[in-house]
């Protein structure tokens, strides 16, 4: 694996991290909104809770992708590193 490939792996991982952070922020925003809307009829609160659950599932999926990318970056670094010793 050359440096360009390694940089591409790290770049993809950074993009995934950005998605992760954005989604975590959106979940927090929705949870805060839910807290504020607790006085609304149950249907509106239920819809917000549903949206939060969907985002949490998406977050778990992105976290799995991020973990796989991290493992790939580590493997590629370990393969590349012996070449420079």
C-alpha positions as CSV (number, residue, x, y, z in Angstrom):
1,X,0.0,0.0,0.0
2,X,1.4,3.4,-0.9
3,X,1.1,6.7,0.8
4,X,-1.6,7.9,-1.6
5,X,-3.8,4.9,-0.7
6,X,-3.2,5.4,3.0
7,X,-4.1,9.1,2.7
8,X,-7.3,8.1,0.9
9,X,-8.3,5.7,3.7
10,X,-7.7,8.3,6.3
11,X,-9.7,10.8,4.2
12,X,-12.7,8.5,4.0
13,X,-12.4,7.9,7.7
14,X,-12.5,11.6,8.4
15,X,-15.6,12.0,6.2
16,X,-17.3,9.2,8.2
17,X,-16.3,10.9,11.5
18,X,-17.9,14.1,10.2
19,X,-21.1,12.2,9.5
20,X,-20.9,10.7,13.0
21,X,-20.5,14.0,14.7
22,X,-23.2,15.7,12.6
23,X,-25.7,12.9,13.4
24,X,-24.8,12.9,17.1
25,X,-25.5,16.7,17.2
26,X,-28.8,16.2,15.4
27,X,-29.9,13.5,17.9
28,X,-29.0,15.8,20.8
29,X,-31.0,18.6,19.1
30,X,-34.0,16.3,18.6
31,X,-33.8,15.1,22.2
32,X,-33.7,18.6,23.5
33,X,-36.7,19.5,21.3
34,X,-38.5,16.4,22.6
35,X,-38.0,17.6,26.1
36,X,-39.4,21.0,25.2
37,X,-42.4,19.5,23.5
38,X,-43.3,17.1,26.3
39,X,-46.5,19.1,26.8
40,X,-47.8,18.5,23.3
41,X,-50.2,15.7,22.5
42,X,-48.7,12.2,22.6
43,X,-48.8,11.9,18.8
44,X,-46.3,14.7,18.2
45,X,-44.0,13.4,20.9
46,X,-44.2,9.9,19.5
47,X,-43.2,11.2,16.0
48,X,-40.2,12.9,17.4
49,X,-39.2,9.8,19.4
50,X,-39.6,7.8,16.2
51,X,-37.3,10.2,14.4
52,X,-34.7,10.0,17.2
53,X,-34.8,6.2,17.1
54,X,-34.2,6.2,13.3
55,X,-31.3,8.5,13.7
56,X,-29.8,6.4,16.5
57,X,-30.0,3.3,14.2
58,X,-28.2,5.4,11.5
59,X,-25.6,6.5,14.1
60,X,-24.9,2.8,15.0
61,X,-24.5,2.0,11.3
62,X,-22.1,4.9,10.8
63,X,-20.2,3.9,14.0
64,X,-19.7,0.4,12.5
65,X,-18.4,1.8,9.3
66,X,-16.1,4.1,11.2
67,X,-14.8,1.1,13.3
68,X,-14.1,-0.9,10.1
69,X,-12.3,2.1,8.5
70,X,-10.2,2.5,11.7
71,X,-9.2,-1.2,11.5
72,X,-8.4,-0.8,7.8
73,X,-6.3,2.3,8.5
74,X,-4.4,0.5,11.2
75,X,-3.8,-2.6,9.1
76,X,-2.6,-0.5,6.1
77,X,-0.3,1.4,8.4
78,X,1.1,-1.8,9.9
79,X,1.7,-3.2,6.4
80,X,3.3,0.1,5.3
81,X,5.4,0.7,8.4
82,X,7.8,-2.3,8.1
83,X,8.8,-0.9,4.7
84,X,10.1,2.2,6.3
85,X,12.2,0.5,9.0
